[in-house]
Amino acid sequence: MTALVDIWVLRITGAALDQGPLSPAERERAARYQRPEDAALSVGGALLVRTIAGRALGVGPAEVRVERVCPQCGGPHGVPRVAGAPYLSVAHCSGSVLVAACAGHQVGVDVEDAARSDIGDVTEQLLAPAERRRGLTASDLLRYWVRKEAVVKATGIGLYADLRTVLVSPPDAAPAVLAYGPDPEQRFALADVELPGVLCSVALLSDPLTDGDLSVTVHDGAELLAR
Ligand SMILES: CC(C)(COP(=O)(O)OP(=O)(O)OC[C@H]1O[C@@H](n2cnc3c(N)ncnc32)[C@H](O)[C@@H]1OP(=O)(O)O)[C@@H](O)C(=O)NCCC(=O)NCCS
């Protein structure tokens, strides 16, 4: 059975976003960012999370109870969870925030600016020895990065996982998780998402009932918030 994932993309344009529906913790989190564009990404992500979950629950965004509990320190940050709503995952990159939602499976999304040139030599921390080869471009490394980070975001572990133990198919091959070191029994579905100017991948925790197929639909986040 094909798993369905929806992704809303919100471009931050500089226009003020309505912080009304946000919780005090979410406003505080946004206020901690020094750069206004980072604060806007945080607000935009929180608004999308509330609006997507609220639509699923049939309530307004301000009424949604969003829980964030860090699996490492127990603090109120990390992946947002809303009881009774689809699983959610948030990712930001320069000027855009994305929220992925999937009803049946834990989901992880990651995005990086395609023009990002400061990726440097991340090979040592990113790639397993079996994945290293000559001639990998910055774009190849970014694709490895977003595929692997989508996987560790789907599990909720995030970068506490050693990305070298998460083996994915090479950038020129169809997206697939080949091995997941932290839990070898765990199965995933993985897809790349075509979006202008960025590299984006999405991963799902899957089970024997899903055959690894996933179908992604991209939506306009600004349109969602304007409704
Ligand atoms: C999750 C993580 C991989 C994201 O990395 P990033 O490239 O900086 O940021 P991205 O734009 O891709 O994603 C940010 C979003 O990831 C989500 N997120 C944070 N921790 C997460 C986790 N463990 N699993 C899944 N998603 C997570 C959040 O929703 C966050 O956005 P928000 O705070 O605005 O809601 C990385 O921050 C991480 O591993 N965090 C856990 C470790 C940590 O920082 N702990 C804090 C101290 S205990």
The ligand as an ORCA input file, in Angstrom:
! r2SCAN-3c Opt
* xyz 0 1
  C      16.329     17.753     14.346
  C      17.617     18.277     13.746
  C      18.222     17.159     12.925
  C      17.233     19.482     12.874
  O      18.356     20.072     12.331
  P      18.426     21.471     11.553
  O      19.008     21.148     10.223
  O      19.118     22.405     12.434
  O      16.973     22.032     11.391
  P      15.779     21.694     10.406
  O      15.337     22.950      9.787
  O      16.101     20.552      9.483
  O      14.645     21.143     11.399
  C      14.223     21.895     12.480
  C      12.986     21.229     13.028
  O      13.264     19.883     13.351
  C      12.323     19.472     14.342
  N      13.057     18.649     15.291
  C      13.835     19.050     16.325
  N      14.340     17.962     16.949
  C      13.876     16.875     16.275
  C      14.051     15.484     16.416
  N      14.805     14.969     17.397
  N      13.432     14.651     15.551
  C      12.664     15.141     14.556
  N      12.457     16.466     14.348
  C      13.062     17.320     15.217
  C      11.708     20.705     14.945
  O      10.355     20.735     14.548
  C      12.500     21.836     14.306
  O      11.743     22.952     13.956
  P      10.946     23.826     15.022
  O      11.740     23.816     16.268
  O      10.786     25.159     14.388
  O       9.631     23.121     15.158
  C      18.619     18.702     14.809
  O      18.256     19.956     15.327
  C      18.696     17.705     15.958
  O      19.183     16.622     15.799
  N      18.208     18.056     17.130
  C      18.251     17.166     18.257
  C      19.449     17.473     19.103
  C      19.315     18.773     19.829
  O      19.571     19.811     19.301
  N      18.871     18.714     21.047
  C      18.705     19.925     21.807
  C      19.302     19.798     23.158
  S      18.729     18.414     24.059
*
